[in-house]
Amino acid sequence: MKKDFETTFTGWTFITAAVLLWGGWFLSPHHVGEYLVASDFAAIGDQLWYWIWMYRIHIFGWVTMAIALFALVSITLKKPYRVLILPGAGMVIAGTLTLAIASAFYYNFGAWGVGQTMNKSVVEVQEFMNNILYTNQYVTCFVRFGRVFSGVGLVLLGLGLVKWNMVAAWLSWFTVLLGLAAMAIVMGIPDNFEIYKPIFHIKAIWLVSMGIFIVRRGIHFSKLTA
């Protein structure tokens, strides 16, 4: 098992990502659904600045998750691990940053919309919602594809962890199953946002589990490396 500054940094980055990602969500006074709706702006406006800061923390959770995966790749970028670890982590990073961009839309339009809809009539609010309809629809695609990309990457990453016994077997298979579940739910039931919600929380648990294991045990490497 390799346990040094590199693995310690990687492990704590996984843990930090989970804390930021889930903490920002948990402490937020209002959760936006898959689409921004008119009632979101009134709810956000009740505690605007607090909501803004919690959303910033949440977005930085996605960014920190990408950093953790980059760190993991930097440690494992050698033969034979890289053939699965690199594309797996790369796809998770692509999905994670896509989700970060989508979150930035909800953050920006959520805060901006408070001012745009304040003291407006129902007709004026509806006109505003019609004007952001196409962007609203486009961003939901970002959310779905971000989840699918992450799912594909988690499957590849998990298979790499399983094949070379790099972390505990249960954690490796947990990674594979999480990826399969994410893809199956998004592609099989694409229009039911509520069903996907547990996957977000399970992903936070996965981040914590990866982080704790790597900090405590390090990463296992076989002698057949180049």
Summary of the structure (lengths in Angstrom):
residues: 226
radius of gyration: 19.3
end to end distance: 16.7
largest distance: 69.6
contacts: 766
relative contact order: 0.17
helix: 81%
strand: 1%
